[in-house]
Amino acid sequence: MDFPYKLEVSQDKMKAWIIPIGNRAQSVSDRQIDEWLVSLPIIFGIKKETKVHLLNTEQVVFPLLIAEGKLPENGQDGELKLEYTKGIDTGEQPFNFRNVMDIPSISTGDKIAAASQPTFGQFGMDIFGNEIKPKPGKRAVYKLGPNVIEHEASLYSTINGQISIVGHTIQVNPVFHVKGDLSLEVGNINFVGNVYIEGNIPVGYTISCGGDLKVSGMIEGSDINVGGSIFVKGGITGEKNCSIRTGGDLYALYINYANVISSGNIIIQHAILHSFVTSMKSVTCKKGHLIGGVLRAGKRVELMDAGNLHYTRTEIHIGNNDAIEMIKQDLDSRYQKMKKTLSKLSYIALKLEEKARSSNAKKDVLLLDKQR
Protein backbone atom coordinates (compact mmCIF):
# COMPACT_ATOMS: atom_id res chain seq x y z
CA MET A 1 0.00 0.00 0.00
CA ASP A 2 1.29 3.43 -0.91
CA PHE A 3 1.73 5.88 1.94
CA PRO A 4 -1.52 7.94 2.08
CA TYR A 5 0.16 11.23 2.99
CA LYS A 6 2.21 13.78 1.14
CA LEU A 7 4.74 16.42 2.19
CA GLU A 8 4.37 20.19 1.85
CA VAL A 9 7.46 22.37 2.39
CA SER A 10 7.48 26.12 3.09
CA GLN A 11 9.18 28.41 0.57
CA ASP A 12 12.01 29.24 2.97
CA LYS A 13 12.57 25.49 3.65
CA MET A 14 12.16 26.09 7.38
CA LYS A 15 8.97 24.06 7.88
CA ALA A 16 7.28 20.96 6.45
CA TRP A 17 3.76 19.64 6.97
CA ILE A 18 1.98 16.31 6.33
CA ILE A 19 -1.22 16.52 4.32
CA PRO A 20 -3.56 13.55 3.56
CA ILE A 21 -3.73 12.53 -0.09
CA GLY A 22 -7.33 12.96 -1.10
CA ASN A 23 -7.97 15.12 1.98
CA ARG A 24 -8.94 12.10 4.08
CA ALA A 25 -6.85 10.87 6.99
CA GLN A 26 -6.04 7.15 6.99
CA SER A 27 -4.58 4.90 9.63
CA VAL A 28 -1.00 3.75 9.06
CA SER A 29 1.22 1.33 10.92
CA ASP A 30 4.27 2.14 12.97
CA ARG A 31 6.48 0.45 10.36
CA GLN A 32 4.97 2.40 7.46
CA ILE A 33 5.65 5.67 9.24
CA ASP A 34 9.30 4.74 9.92
CA GLU A 35 9.90 3.72 6.31
CA TRP A 36 8.30 6.91 5.01
CA LEU A 37 10.29 9.16 7.33
CA VAL A 38 13.53 7.47 6.27
CA SER A 39 12.65 8.07 2.61
CA LEU A 40 12.21 11.83 3.14
CA PRO A 41 15.02 14.28 2.24
CA ILE A 42 14.49 15.99 5.60
CA ILE A 43 17.47 15.52 7.91
CA PHE A 44 16.97 18.24 10.54
CA GLY A 45 14.23 19.24 12.92
CA ILE A 46 11.92 16.20 12.57
CA LYS A 47 9.34 16.25 15.34
CA LYS A 48 9.09 12.92 17.13
CA GLU A 49 5.55 13.59 18.31
CA THR A 50 4.35 13.60 14.68
CA LYS A 51 4.63 9.79 14.55
CA VAL A 52 2.39 9.50 17.61
CA HIS A 53 -0.22 11.75 16.00
CA LEU A 54 -0.29 9.69 12.79
CA LEU A 55 -0.98 6.52 14.79
CA ASN A 56 -4.05 8.23 16.23
CA THR A 57 -5.52 10.20 13.35
CA GLU A 58 -8.92 10.74 14.98
CA GLN A 59 -7.63 13.73 16.97
CA VAL A 60 -5.21 15.09 14.38
CA VAL A 61 -5.73 18.48 12.72
CA PHE A 62 -4.11 18.71 9.29
CA PRO A 63 -1.81 20.03 7.96
CA LEU A 64 0.40 18.43 10.62
CA LEU A 65 3.83 19.98 11.25
CA ILE A 66 6.48 17.29 10.81
CA ALA A 67 9.73 19.28 10.78
CA GLU A 68 10.96 22.75 11.69
CA GLY A 69 14.35 24.33 11.09
CA LYS A 70 16.33 26.52 13.43
CA LEU A 71 16.56 30.24 12.73
CA PRO A 72 19.98 31.85 13.04
CA GLU A 73 20.71 33.99 16.09
CA ASN A 74 21.92 37.35 14.85
CA GLY A 75 24.95 38.90 16.47
CA GLN A 76 24.72 41.60 19.12
CA ASP A 77 25.78 45.12 18.21
CA GLY A 78 28.75 46.57 20.02
CA GLU A 79 27.98 49.17 22.68
CA LEU A 80 29.85 52.14 24.05
CA LYS A 81 29.64 52.04 27.83
CA LEU A 82 30.44 55.22 29.73
CA GLU A 83 32.88 54.48 32.53
CA TYR A 84 33.24 58.08 33.70
CA THR A 85 29.64 59.03 34.55
CA LYS A 86 30.04 61.56 37.37
CA GLY A 87 27.69 64.44 36.63
CA ILE A 88 26.64 63.07 33.24
CA ASP A 89 22.93 62.72 32.49
CA THR A 90 22.79 59.27 30.85
CA GLY A 91 19.00 59.27 30.51
CA GLU A 92 18.62 56.17 32.68
CA GLN A 93 17.29 58.07 35.71
CA PRO A 94 14.40 60.57 35.90
CA PHE A 95 15.54 64.03 34.88
CA ASN A 96 16.82 66.10 37.80
CA PHE A 97 18.07 69.68 37.51
CA ARG A 98 20.39 69.23 40.46
CA ASN A 99 22.13 66.40 38.61
CA VAL A 100 22.67 68.20 35.30
CA MET A 101 24.21 71.19 37.03
CA ASP A 102 27.00 68.96 38.37
CA ILE A 103 29.90 69.64 36.03
CA PRO A 104 31.37 66.36 34.66
CA SER A 105 35.04 67.32 35.06
CA ILE A 106 37.73 64.89 33.96
CA SER A 107 41.54 64.77 34.15
CA THR A 108 44.15 64.04 31.52
CA GLY A 109 44.45 60.28 30.92
CA ASP A 110 41.14 59.34 32.55
CA LYS A 111 39.12 56.68 30.74
CA ILE A 112 35.83 58.04 29.45
CA ALA A 113 34.22 54.98 27.87
CA ALA A 114 34.90 51.49 26.54
CA ALA A 115 33.41 49.90 23.42
CA SER A 116 32.33 46.27 23.49
CA GLN A 117 32.97 44.20 20.36
CA PRO A 118 30.03 43.06 18.24
CA THR A 119 29.32 39.32 18.15
CA PHE A 120 28.99 37.18 15.02
CA GLY A 121 25.91 35.23 16.11
CA GLN A 122 25.04 31.56 15.67
CA PHE A 123 24.24 29.65 12.47
CA GLY A 124 20.77 28.32 11.87
CA MET A 125 19.75 25.30 9.75
CA ASP A 126 16.83 24.51 7.44
CA ILE A 127 15.05 21.16 7.42
CA PHE A 128 17.34 19.88 4.61
CA GLY A 129 20.48 20.49 6.66
CA ASN A 130 21.61 23.69 4.94
CA GLU A 131 23.30 26.20 7.24
CA ILE A 132 21.82 29.68 7.48
CA LYS A 133 24.30 32.45 8.12
CA PRO A 134 23.45 34.89 10.92
CA LYS A 135 23.56 38.65 10.55
CA PRO A 136 26.67 39.81 12.42
CA GLY A 137 26.38 42.67 14.89
CA LYS A 138 27.57 46.17 14.03
CA ARG A 139 30.33 48.04 15.79
CA ALA A 140 29.37 50.60 18.38
CA VAL A 141 28.48 53.94 16.80
CA TYR A 142 30.52 56.83 18.17
CA LYS A 143 32.77 59.63 16.98
CA LEU A 144 35.86 61.07 18.59
CA GLY A 145 35.51 64.76 19.30
CA PRO A 146 38.21 67.23 20.36
CA ASN A 147 40.67 66.10 23.06
CA VAL A 148 39.58 62.44 23.00
CA ILE A 149 41.76 59.55 21.81
CA GLU A 150 41.04 55.86 21.33
CA HIS A 151 43.28 53.01 22.45
CA GLU A 152 42.26 49.34 22.34
CA ALA A 153 38.54 50.16 22.05
CA SER A 154 38.64 52.57 25.01
CA LEU A 155 38.33 56.37 24.94
CA TYR A 156 40.60 58.62 27.01
CA SER A 157 40.79 62.34 27.71
CA THR A 158 43.90 64.23 26.60
CA ILE A 159 43.20 67.35 28.71
CA ASN A 160 41.73 68.48 32.02
CA GLY A 161 38.24 69.58 31.09
CA GLN A 162 34.57 68.65 30.92
CA ILE A 163 32.88 65.85 29.02
CA SER A 164 30.32 66.83 26.42
CA ILE A 165 28.21 64.29 24.51
CA VAL A 166 26.36 65.55 21.44
CA GLY A 167 24.66 62.84 19.39
CA HIS A 168 27.30 60.15 18.83
CA THR A 169 30.23 62.51 19.39
CA ILE A 170 32.15 62.39 22.67
CA GLN A 171 34.46 65.30 23.40
CA VAL A 172 36.30 66.92 26.28
CA ASN A 173 36.22 70.70 26.29
CA PRO A 174 38.22 73.24 28.20
CA VAL A 175 36.11 75.34 30.58
CA PHE A 176 35.40 79.08 30.75
CA HIS A 177 34.10 79.72 34.27
CA VAL A 178 32.26 82.91 35.28
CA LYS A 179 31.77 83.25 39.04
CA GLY A 180 28.49 85.11 39.51
CA ASP A 181 26.44 87.00 36.93
CA LEU A 182 27.79 87.76 33.48
CA SER A 183 28.81 91.43 33.58
CA LEU A 184 30.58 94.10 31.55
CA GLU A 185 33.77 93.06 33.29
CA VAL A 186 33.65 89.79 31.32
CA GLY A 187 31.61 91.01 28.35
CA ASN A 188 30.44 88.86 25.45
CA ILE A 189 31.84 85.33 25.35
CA ASN A 190 33.21 83.48 22.32
CA PHE A 191 34.85 80.24 23.49
CA VAL A 192 35.72 76.90 21.86
CA GLY A 193 34.85 74.76 24.92
CA ASN A 194 32.29 74.66 27.71
CA VAL A 195 31.02 77.78 29.46
CA TYR A 196 29.78 77.68 33.06
CA ILE A 197 28.10 80.77 34.52
CA GLU A 198 27.31 80.58 38.23
CA GLY A 199 24.78 83.42 38.10
CA ASN A 200 22.48 85.00 35.51
CA ILE A 201 22.97 86.13 31.92
CA PRO A 202 21.42 89.64 31.80
CA VAL A 203 19.91 91.39 28.80
CA GLY A 204 22.08 92.33 25.83
CA TYR A 205 24.94 89.80 25.88
CA THR A 206 26.15 87.44 23.16
CA ILE A 207 27.52 84.00 23.97
CA SER A 208 29.00 81.56 21.48
CA CYS A 209 30.67 78.31 22.58
CA GLY A 210 31.59 75.03 20.95
CA GLY A 211 30.69 72.84 23.95
CA ASP A 212 27.96 73.01 26.58
CA LEU A 213 26.55 76.08 28.31
CA LYS A 214 25.51 75.71 31.96
CA VAL A 215 23.81 78.57 33.78
CA SER A 216 23.00 78.41 37.49
CA GLY A 217 20.60 81.35 37.21
CA MET A 218 18.46 82.49 34.30
CA ILE A 219 18.92 83.82 30.75
CA GLU A 220 17.37 87.19 29.89
CA GLY A 221 17.24 88.62 26.39
CA SER A 222 20.65 87.48 25.18
CA ASP A 223 21.73 86.00 21.86
CA ILE A 224 23.19 82.53 22.48
CA ASN A 225 24.68 80.01 20.05
CA VAL A 226 25.94 76.72 21.55
CA GLY A 227 27.44 73.71 19.78
CA GLY A 228 26.59 71.31 22.63
CA SER A 229 23.71 71.34 25.11
CA ILE A 230 22.26 74.12 27.27
CA PHE A 231 21.41 73.55 30.94
CA VAL A 232 19.61 76.42 32.68
CA LYS A 233 18.71 76.02 36.34
CA GLY A 234 16.33 78.98 36.05
CA GLY A 235 14.27 80.02 33.05
CA ILE A 236 14.73 81.71 29.67
CA THR A 237 13.18 85.08 28.91
CA GLY A 238 13.72 86.46 25.44
CA GLU A 239 13.55 89.72 23.56
CA LYS A 240 12.50 90.57 20.02
CA ASN A 241 15.81 90.10 18.18
CA CYS A 242 17.40 87.50 20.47
CA SER A 243 17.52 83.77 19.92
CA ILE A 244 18.79 80.66 21.69
CA ARG A 245 20.38 78.02 19.43
CA THR A 246 21.85 74.70 20.50
CA GLY A 247 23.34 71.76 18.64
CA GLY A 248 22.39 69.39 21.49
CA ASP A 249 19.60 69.31 24.07
CA LEU A 250 18.12 72.18 26.08
CA TYR A 251 16.93 72.00 29.71
CA ALA A 252 15.23 74.89 31.53
CA LEU A 253 12.51 75.65 34.07
CA TYR A 254 10.49 77.75 31.61
CA ILE A 255 10.64 79.61 28.28
CA ASN A 256 8.93 83.00 28.04
CA TYR A 257 8.75 85.20 24.93
CA ALA A 258 11.84 83.56 23.46
CA ASN A 259 13.01 82.14 20.14
CA VAL A 260 14.60 78.73 20.77
CA ILE A 261 16.02 76.36 18.15
CA SER A 262 17.50 72.98 19.13
CA SER A 263 18.96 70.14 17.07
CA GLY A 264 18.27 67.81 20.04
CA ASN A 265 15.52 67.52 22.65
CA ILE A 266 13.95 70.36 24.61
CA ILE A 267 12.92 69.55 28.19
CA ILE A 268 11.02 72.21 30.17
CA GLN A 269 9.72 71.88 33.73
CA HIS A 270 7.03 74.55 34.17
CA ALA A 271 5.79 76.36 31.06
CA ILE A 272 6.39 77.51 27.48
CA LEU A 273 4.76 80.92 27.02
CA HIS A 274 4.31 82.97 23.84
CA SER A 275 7.53 81.61 22.32
CA PHE A 276 8.79 80.20 19.02
CA VAL A 277 10.27 76.81 19.91
CA THR A 278 11.74 74.37 17.37
CA SER A 279 13.27 70.95 18.13
CA MET A 280 14.59 68.39 15.66
CA LYS A 281 13.63 65.64 18.13
CA SER A 282 11.12 66.09 20.96
CA VAL A 283 9.68 68.80 23.19
CA THR A 284 8.73 67.70 26.72
CA CYS A 285 6.82 69.76 29.28
CA LYS A 286 4.93 67.02 31.14
CA LYS A 287 4.05 69.09 34.19
CA GLY A 288 3.61 72.44 32.46
CA HIS A 289 1.57 74.50 30.05
CA LEU A 290 2.00 75.64 26.46
CA ILE A 291 0.32 78.99 25.95
CA GLY A 292 0.66 81.05 22.78
CA GLY A 293 3.39 81.02 20.16
CA VAL A 294 4.48 78.24 17.83
CA LEU A 295 5.97 74.87 18.82
CA ARG A 296 7.64 72.61 16.25
CA ALA A 297 9.02 69.14 16.99
CA GLY A 298 10.49 66.58 14.63
CA LYS A 299 9.31 63.47 16.49
CA ARG A 300 7.22 63.98 19.63
CA VAL A 301 5.54 66.53 21.91
CA GLU A 302 4.58 65.81 25.55
CA LEU A 303 2.55 68.46 27.39
CA MET A 304 0.20 68.68 30.34
CA ASP A 305 -2.05 71.05 28.38
CA ALA A 306 -1.99 73.59 25.56
CA GLY A 307 -3.80 76.89 25.06
CA ASN A 308 -5.93 78.74 27.65
CA LEU A 309 -9.47 79.94 28.36
CA HIS A 310 -8.80 83.21 26.52
CA TYR A 311 -8.30 81.33 23.22
CA THR A 312 -4.72 82.52 22.82
CA ARG A 313 -3.53 81.29 19.43
CA THR A 314 -1.25 78.31 20.10
CA GLU A 315 0.26 76.26 17.26
CA ILE A 316 1.79 72.78 17.47
CA HIS A 317 3.54 71.21 14.48
CA ILE A 318 4.94 67.67 14.58
CA GLY A 319 7.06 66.18 11.80
CA ASN A 320 10.66 66.31 10.66
CA ASN A 321 9.95 68.25 7.46
CA ASP A 322 8.63 71.31 9.27
CA ALA A 323 11.34 71.30 11.96
CA ILE A 324 14.12 70.72 9.43
CA GLU A 325 12.88 73.57 7.24
CA MET A 326 12.83 75.99 10.17
CA ILE A 327 16.37 75.05 11.23
CA LYS A 328 17.56 75.21 7.61
CA GLN A 329 16.18 78.75 7.26
CA ASP A 330 17.89 79.75 10.48
CA LEU A 331 21.21 78.27 9.34
CA ASP A 332 20.93 79.96 5.95
CA SER A 333 20.33 83.31 7.63
CA ARG A 334 23.28 82.84 10.00
CA TYR A 335 25.46 81.70 7.10
CA GLN A 336 24.77 84.90 5.16
CA LYS A 337 25.58 87.05 8.21
CA MET A 338 28.82 85.15 8.83
CA LYS A 339 29.73 85.44 5.16
CA LYS A 340 29.39 89.24 5.36
CA THR A 341 31.40 89.32 8.60
CA LEU A 342 34.16 87.22 7.04
CA SER A 343 34.27 89.53 4.02
CA LYS A 344 34.68 92.56 6.29
CA LEU A 345 37.40 90.81 8.32
CA SER A 346 39.27 89.86 5.16
CA TYR A 347 39.16 93.46 3.95
CA ILE A 348 40.45 94.74 7.32
CA ALA A 349 43.21 92.10 7.32
CA LEU A 350 44.33 93.19 3.86
CA LYS A 351 44.57 96.84 4.94
CA LEU A 352 46.42 95.92 8.16
CA GLU A 353 48.92 93.76 6.22
CA GLU A 354 49.63 96.65 3.85
CA LYS A 355 50.12 99.03 6.76
CA ALA A 356 52.34 96.59 8.69
CA ARG A 357 54.56 96.00 5.62
CA SER A 358 54.96 99.69 4.88
CA SER A 359 55.54 100.95 8.44
CA ASN A 360 57.12 97.80 9.97
CA ALA A 361 56.08 99.22 13.34
CA LYS A 362 55.72 96.83 16.23
CA LYS A 363 52.27 98.11 17.18
CA ASP A 364 50.97 97.51 13.63
CA VAL A 365 52.31 93.93 13.66
CA LEU A 366 50.66 93.29 17.04
CA LEU A 367 47.38 94.74 15.76
CA LEU A 368 47.51 92.41 12.74
CA ASP A 369 48.13 89.38 14.98
CA LYS A 370 45.17 90.37 17.17
CA GLN A 371 42.91 90.78 14.15
CA ARG A 372 43.86 87.31 12.88
C-alpha positions, 0 to 999 in steps of 0.5 A: 500500500502506498503511503496515504500522505504527502509532504508540503514544504514552506518556501524558505525550507524552514517548515514541512507539513503532512497533508492527507492525499485525497484530503482524508486521513487514513490509519497507518502502521508504525512500520509504514511511518518509519519507512516513510520518514527514512525516505524523506530528504528531511534531515533536521528538525523532525518532530518525534511527536508527529509519529504518535499523532499519525498513529491516532488520526482521529484527533489530528488536525491537518496540515500536521507539522512534521519538521521545523528548522532553526533560525539563526541567532543574529549577532549583538551590536557593540555598545559604548559604555560610559565608565566616567559618569560623574555628573553626566545625564545618561538618561537612565534616571528621571531628569533632575536639575540638580544632577545636570548642574553637576559639572562632569570634570575629567583629568588628563588620561582618565578613561571616558568609555569602553566599546564592546565588540560586536558578536557574530551570532550563531548559524541556523539550519533549514530542514534539509540540513543547509546552514543559514548564516546569521547577521553579524552585529555592528560596531558601536556607533561613536565619533571622537571629538576634540581632546579624546583619543582611542586606544584598544577600544577605550576612549581617554581624555587628553586634557583636564576639562569637561565631558560633552556628549552631542549625538554620537560625538564624545568630546572633552572641552576646556572650561570658561568659568564665570563666578556670579552674573555675566557682567561688563567686566567679562563682556560677550563670550566666544569660546571653543569649549564649555562655558559655566556661569554661576549666576544670571545672563542679563539682557544684551549679551552674546555668547557663542561656545563650541561645547555646553553652556551651563547657567546656574541662574536664568537667561534674559534677552541674550543671543546665544549660540551653543554647539553642545547642550544648554542647561539652565537652572532657572528660566529663559526670557527672550527679547524681540531680536534675540535667539537661543540656538543649541546643537544638542539638548536644552533643559530649563525651568520655563521659556517666556517670549523667546526664540529657541532652536535645538537640534536635540531635545527640549525639556522644560519643567514649568511652562512655554509661554508665547515663544517660538520653539523648534526641536529636531527631536522632541519637546517635553513639558509634562508638568507644564503649560503651552500657551501662545506662540508656535511649537515645532518638533520633529518626532514627539511633543509631551505636554500637560495642556496647551492653550488657555481659556482666553483662546490665545492662538497656540500652534503645534507642528509635529514632523521632521519636514517642518522642523528641518525647514525651520532650522535650515532657514535659520542656518541659511540666515546665519550663514549669510551674516557670517559670510558678510562678517568674514568679508569685512574681516578679510578686507580689514586684514588686507589693509592691516597687512599693507600698513604693517609692511609699509611701516614695519612698526611693532604696534601695527604687527601686534594689531595684525596678529590680534585681528587674525 
